[in-house]
Protein backbone atom coordinates (compact mmCIF):
# COMPACT_ATOMS: atom_id res chain seq x y z
CA UNK A 1 0.00 0.00 0.00
CA UNK A 2 0.91 3.64 -0.06
CA UNK A 3 0.83 6.29 2.63
CA UNK A 4 1.61 10.00 2.58
CA UNK A 5 1.81 12.33 5.53
CA UNK A 6 1.58 16.09 5.46
CA UNK A 7 0.43 18.61 8.07
CA UNK A 8 -3.27 19.32 8.07
CA UNK A 9 -3.07 23.08 8.44
CA UNK A 10 -0.58 25.93 8.40
CA UNK A 11 -1.22 29.60 9.17
CA UNK A 12 1.14 32.44 8.20
CA UNK A 13 1.06 36.17 7.48
CA UNK A 14 1.46 37.89 4.14
CA UNK A 15 5.08 38.09 3.03
CA UNK A 16 6.14 35.12 5.14
CA UNK A 17 7.68 31.82 4.03
CA UNK A 18 5.89 28.51 4.55
CA UNK A 19 7.33 25.02 4.16
CA UNK A 20 4.94 22.08 3.76
CA UNK A 21 6.59 18.75 4.43
CA UNK A 22 5.53 15.46 2.90
CA UNK A 23 6.76 12.01 3.85
CA UNK A 24 5.74 8.94 1.95
CA UNK A 25 5.88 5.18 2.08
CA UNK A 26 5.25 3.46 -1.20
CA UNK A 27 6.55 0.85 -3.57
CA UNK A 28 7.29 1.59 -7.19
CA UNK A 29 7.89 5.28 -6.51
CA UNK A 30 9.24 7.38 -9.34
CA UNK A 31 8.25 10.98 -8.62
CA UNK A 32 6.61 13.52 -6.34
CA UNK A 33 4.13 16.16 -7.46
CA UNK A 34 2.46 19.10 -5.73
CA UNK A 35 -0.98 20.51 -6.50
CA UNK A 36 -2.83 23.59 -5.28
CA UNK A 37 -6.58 23.61 -4.83
CA UNK A 38 -8.69 26.61 -3.87
CA UNK A 39 -12.03 26.00 -2.19
CA UNK A 40 -14.55 24.94 -4.81
CA UNK A 41 -11.89 24.76 -7.49
CA UNK A 42 -10.00 22.06 -9.34
CA UNK A 43 -6.47 20.97 -8.40
CA UNK A 44 -3.79 22.91 -10.27
CA UNK A 45 -0.35 21.45 -11.02
CA UNK A 46 2.53 23.19 -9.25
CA UNK A 47 5.60 20.98 -9.59
CA UNK A 48 7.07 17.56 -10.27
CA UNK A 49 10.32 16.16 -8.85
CA UNK A 50 11.78 12.93 -10.17
CA UNK A 51 15.35 13.52 -9.00
CA UNK A 52 16.78 14.61 -5.66
CA UNK A 53 17.14 18.33 -5.23
CA UNK A 54 15.34 21.62 -5.40
CA UNK A 55 13.17 22.82 -8.28
CA UNK A 56 12.28 26.50 -8.29
CA UNK A 57 9.35 28.05 -10.10
CA UNK A 58 8.80 31.67 -9.19
CA UNK A 59 7.74 32.03 -5.57
CA UNK A 60 7.24 28.28 -5.18
CA UNK A 61 9.99 25.68 -4.83
CA UNK A 62 9.78 21.93 -4.39
CA UNK A 63 12.37 19.57 -2.94
CA UNK A 64 12.80 15.80 -3.02
CA UNK A 65 15.04 13.39 -1.15
CA UNK A 66 14.42 9.88 -2.45
CA UNK A 67 16.67 8.28 0.16
CA UNK A 68 14.61 9.87 2.96
CA UNK A 69 11.23 9.39 1.22
CA UNK A 70 10.67 13.06 1.91
CA UNK A 71 9.82 16.20 0.05
CA UNK A 72 8.63 19.70 0.72
CA UNK A 73 6.93 22.61 -0.96
CA UNK A 74 8.26 26.07 -0.12
CA UNK A 75 5.98 29.04 -0.55
CA UNK A 76 7.79 32.37 -0.44
CA UNK A 77 6.52 35.95 -0.23
CA UNK A 78 3.11 34.68 0.75
CA UNK A 79 0.13 36.46 -0.75
CA UNK A 80 -3.52 36.32 0.25
CA UNK A 81 -4.30 34.43 -2.95
CA UNK A 82 -2.04 31.59 -1.76
CA UNK A 83 -4.69 30.61 0.79
CA UNK A 84 -5.64 27.17 -0.47
CA UNK A 85 -5.09 23.46 0.09
CA UNK A 86 -1.82 21.97 -1.07
CA UNK A 87 -1.49 18.27 -1.88
CA UNK A 88 1.62 16.20 -2.28
CA UNK A 89 1.16 13.21 -4.54
CA UNK A 90 3.39 10.28 -5.43
CA UNK A 91 3.76 8.71 -8.84
CA UNK A 92 4.18 4.96 -8.81
CA UNK A 93 4.83 2.35 -11.47
CA UNK A 94 1.74 1.96 -13.60
CA UNK A 95 1.41 5.73 -14.00
CA UNK A 96 -0.83 6.07 -10.96
CA UNK A 97 -0.89 9.21 -8.85
CA UNK A 98 -1.73 8.90 -5.15
CA UNK A 99 -2.57 12.08 -3.27
CA UNK A 100 -1.99 12.94 0.37
CA UNK A 101 -4.70 14.36 2.59
CA UNK A 102 -3.71 17.95 1.89
CA UNK A 103 -2.42 20.90 3.90
CA UNK A 104 -4.71 23.85 4.30
CA UNK A 105 -2.72 27.09 4.17
CA UNK A 106 -4.32 30.19 5.63
CA UNK A 107 -2.63 33.50 4.87
CA UNK A 108 -3.48 36.37 7.19
CA UNK A 109 -2.93 40.08 6.48
CA UNK B 1 -8.58 25.06 -26.41
CA UNK B 2 -9.96 26.07 -23.05
CA UNK B 3 -8.91 23.10 -20.96
CA UNK B 4 -10.56 20.02 -19.56
CA UNK B 5 -14.35 20.19 -19.41
CA UNK B 6 -16.80 18.04 -17.49
CA UNK B 7 -20.53 17.64 -17.74
CA UNK B 8 -22.71 17.94 -15.79
CA UNK B 9 -21.19 20.13 -13.09
CA UNK B 10 -23.74 19.02 -10.53
CA UNK B 11 -25.92 15.94 -10.29
CA UNK B 12 -28.52 15.03 -7.68
CA UNK B 13 -29.94 11.54 -7.87
CA UNK B 14 -31.85 9.10 -5.78
CA UNK B 15 -30.25 5.99 -4.35
CA UNK B 16 -30.41 3.12 -6.80
CA UNK B 17 -30.40 5.25 -9.93
CA UNK B 18 -27.66 5.14 -12.58
CA UNK B 19 -25.65 8.23 -13.44
CA UNK B 20 -23.18 9.00 -16.24
CA UNK B 21 -20.57 11.75 -16.33
CA UNK B 22 -18.66 13.02 -19.31
CA UNK B 23 -15.11 14.37 -19.56
CA UNK B 24 -13.59 16.15 -22.55
CA UNK B 25 -9.80 16.36 -22.19
CA UNK B 26 -7.48 18.87 -23.78
CA UNK B 27 -7.47 17.88 -27.44
CA UNK B 28 -3.90 16.62 -27.90
CA UNK B 29 -3.76 14.82 -24.56
CA UNK B 30 -3.72 11.05 -24.88
CA UNK B 31 -3.86 10.25 -21.16
CA UNK B 32 -7.05 10.64 -19.18
CA UNK B 33 -7.61 10.00 -15.47
CA UNK B 34 -10.68 9.82 -13.26
CA UNK B 35 -10.52 10.67 -9.56
CA UNK B 36 -13.00 10.92 -6.72
CA UNK B 37 -12.66 13.53 -3.99
CA UNK B 38 -14.63 13.85 -0.76
CA UNK B 39 -14.63 16.90 1.46
CA UNK B 40 -11.34 17.48 3.23
CA UNK B 41 -9.54 14.68 1.41
CA UNK B 42 -7.18 14.48 -1.53
CA UNK B 43 -8.32 13.13 -4.90
CA UNK B 44 -8.48 9.34 -4.99
CA UNK B 45 -7.41 7.55 -8.17
CA UNK B 46 -10.19 5.60 -9.91
CA UNK B 47 -8.99 4.71 -13.38
CA UNK B 48 -6.69 5.76 -16.22
CA UNK B 49 -6.75 5.62 -20.02
CA UNK B 50 -4.01 5.89 -22.56
CA UNK B 51 -5.81 6.69 -25.79
CA UNK B 52 -8.81 4.32 -25.80
CA UNK B 53 -7.19 1.64 -23.63
CA UNK B 54 -8.09 1.48 -19.95
CA UNK B 55 -4.73 0.59 -18.40
CA UNK B 56 -5.35 0.84 -14.67
CA UNK B 57 -8.36 0.55 -12.42
CA UNK B 58 -8.37 1.05 -8.68
CA UNK B 59 -9.06 -2.04 -6.60
CA UNK B 60 -11.32 0.21 -4.54
CA UNK B 61 -13.61 0.60 -7.54
CA UNK B 62 -16.60 -1.67 -7.25
CA UNK B 63 -18.28 -3.40 -10.17
CA UNK B 64 -20.89 -0.64 -10.15
CA UNK B 65 -18.36 1.74 -11.68
CA UNK B 66 -17.39 1.61 -15.33
CA UNK B 67 -15.50 3.98 -17.57
CA UNK B 68 -15.03 4.18 -21.30
CA UNK B 69 -13.05 6.21 -23.77
CA UNK B 70 -14.24 4.71 -27.04
CA UNK B 71 -12.38 6.86 -29.56
CA UNK B 72 -9.54 8.04 -27.41
CA UNK B 73 -11.06 11.47 -27.00
CA UNK B 74 -13.87 12.08 -24.49
CA UNK B 75 -14.54 9.67 -21.65
CA UNK B 76 -17.61 8.65 -19.67
CA UNK B 77 -17.84 7.38 -16.11
CA UNK B 78 -20.99 5.49 -15.19
CA UNK B 79 -22.11 4.57 -11.70
CA UNK B 80 -24.86 1.98 -11.50
CA UNK B 81 -27.25 1.55 -8.56
CA UNK B 82 -25.87 4.61 -6.79
CA UNK B 83 -25.40 4.56 -3.02
CA UNK B 84 -25.20 7.45 -0.58
CA UNK B 85 -21.50 6.71 -0.15
CA UNK B 86 -20.96 7.59 -3.81
CA UNK B 87 -21.65 11.25 -3.03
CA UNK B 88 -18.43 13.06 -3.91
CA UNK B 89 -16.73 15.28 -6.47
CA UNK B 90 -15.68 13.31 -9.54
CA UNK B 91 -12.65 14.84 -11.20
CA UNK B 92 -11.20 14.20 -14.62
CA UNK B 93 -7.63 15.06 -15.59
CA UNK B 94 -5.64 14.76 -18.78
CA UNK B 95 -1.98 14.91 -19.74
CA UNK B 96 0.23 14.82 -22.84
CA UNK B 97 2.44 11.77 -23.27
CA UNK B 98 5.62 13.88 -23.45
CA UNK B 99 4.79 15.58 -20.16
CA UNK B 100 2.66 12.94 -18.53
CA UNK B 101 3.29 14.03 -14.97
CA UNK B 102 1.65 17.43 -15.60
CA UNK B 103 -2.03 16.71 -15.18
CA UNK B 104 -4.68 19.28 -16.03
CA UNK B 105 -7.86 18.87 -14.03
CA UNK B 106 -11.38 19.68 -15.07
CA UNK B 107 -13.83 21.51 -12.78
CA UNK B 108 -15.40 18.26 -11.61
CA UNK B 109 -18.90 16.86 -11.33
CA UNK B 110 -20.39 17.08 -7.86
CA UNK B 111 -22.66 14.11 -7.18
CA UNK B 112 -25.21 14.00 -4.38
CA UNK B 113 -27.04 10.75 -3.80
CA UNK B 114 -30.19 11.13 -1.70
Interface residues (C-beta under 8 A of the other chain):
Chain A: X31 X33 X41 X42 X43 X44 X45 X48 X50 X87 X89 X91 X94 X95 X96 X97 X98 X99 X100 X101 X102
Chain B: X31 X33 X35 X40 X41 X42 X43 X44 X45 X48 X50 X55 X56 X91 X93 X100 X101 X102 X103 X104 X105 X106 X107 X108
